[in-house]
Structures are given as structure tokens and as C-alpha cells.
Amino acid sequence: MRIYPCGSGSFRQVYASEHAGTATATVASWSTWFKDPDGNTIAIDNGGAPS
């Protein structure tokens, strides 16, 4: 898995596949982290694999 930072605490995860070059699907997920007004760290993601 490779993680690519996107800015402001968000990133993209790309998973390597043993079927690269022959598979017809792409797997990707996203996640972003921020702090609420009370200082709690919150994460929002697309429900993909846990980071």
C-alpha cells in the first residue's frame, strides 16, 4: 500500500495488486482528518480498508 498526502491532513491510499496489468478494477480509498471546535480529532473516510 502506498499513501499519498493531499494536503490539510488528507491522503490517498493505493493498494498494489498481484494482478496489476490484468485486473479490470481499481481500488482506492480516501480519508481526511480535522479537529472540531473542542479540539477533538475527527476522521471521515469512504468506508474502505482501515488505515
matplotlib code that plots the C-alpha trace (Angstrom):
import matplotlib.pyplot as plt

x = [0.0, 1.2, -0.1, -0.1, -0.6, -3.1, -2.8, -4.5, -4.2, -5.9, -4.3, -5.0, -4.2, -3.3, -3.1, -0.7, -2.2, -0.7, -3.0, -1.7, -1.9, -4.6, -7.2, -10.2, -10.8, -9.0, -9.2, -8.8, -9.9, -9.8, -9.6, -9.4, -8.6, -9.5, -10.2, -13.6, -14.1, -13.5, -10.1, -11.2, -9.6, -12.1, -11.7, -14.0, -13.4, -15.2, -15.6, -12.7, -10.0, -9.0, -5.8]
y = [0.0, 3.5, 6.6, 9.9, 13.1, 15.5, 18.5, 19.6, 16.2, 14.2, 11.4, 8.7, 5.1, 2.9, -0.8, -2.9, -5.9, -9.1, -8.9, -5.4, -5.1, -7.8, -6.7, -4.6, -2.8, -0.2, 0.0, 3.4, 5.0, 8.4, 9.8, 13.2, 14.3, 17.5, 19.0, 20.1, 23.3, 21.4, 20.1, 16.5, 14.9, 13.5, 11.3, 11.0, 8.3, 6.4, 3.2, 1.4, -0.6, 0.8, 2.9]
z = [0.0, -0.8, 0.9, -1.0, 1.1, -0.5, 2.0, 5.1, 6.7, 3.9, 1.9, -0.7, -0.3, -3.3, -2.9, -5.0, -6.8, -7.8, -10.8, -11.9, -15.7, -16.0, -13.5, -14.7, -11.4, -9.4, -5.6, -3.9, -0.6, 0.9, 4.4, 5.9, 9.5, 11.2, 14.7, 15.8, 17.8, 21.1, 19.8, 19.2, 16.2, 13.8, 10.7, 7.7, 5.1, 2.4, 4.4, 2.7, 4.5, 7.9, 7.9]

ax = plt.figure().add_subplot(projection="3d")
ax.plot(x, y, z, "-o")
ax.set_aspect("equal")
plt.show()
